[in-house]
Amino acid sequence: PSAAAPAIRSLSRLQSFRRDIYARVAAMVQNKSEELYASNAPAPSNDDNPVKAIVIALSNGVESRYPGWDSLPDDYDPRVHPWFKLALGKHAPQWGDPYTSGITHTLEWPLSVPVYDEKGEQSGVVSMLLMPARMVQTLLAIDGVKGVRGVYLLDADGDIIASKGHVFVRRQAAPDTEV
């Protein structure tokens, strides 16, 4: 058996948890709720879901994502992607800059969390890849509210990432397939 087999089995045990979180975000959007656990989650195929994927990658290069995607190149290594590098050496959730994925060619905004083992060594990264345009469209949709002229999604520096109908990338990072 492969040396990666135990890691793959461990990650596969988390698949239903990730499917549930993904579906619950879709339910929040669909129900216009602010509570992740407010209702039963619908099937995770909601087209309004601002979550593109929930990805777990280990330091040895083993990766699992939900929803799954079978079109990754043979030389795919999650450790070279911005969402993984973002959490290296950190001890708290990290928001990254939006970037155009070299794999899917769509804009992704990563929220990455480092994972540590019982010895205190970093063993991987969990990331939620969000879609800024869909976040504005679904989460910040407040059409008809008196006095509101616009809705904007800002980064930590106060720069506009997206507004209703527009997505802005302040500085375009290199495609995520490059080191």
Secondary structure, 3 states (H helix, E strand, C coil): CCCCHHHHHHHHCCHHHHHHHHHHHHHHHHHCCCCCCCCCCCCCCCCCCCEEEEEEEECCCCEEEECCCCCCCCCCCHHHCHHHHCCCCCCCCEECCCEECCCCCCEEEEEEEEEECCCCCEEEEEEEEECHHHHHHHHCCCCCCCCCCCCEEECCCCCEEEECCEECCCCCCCCCCCC
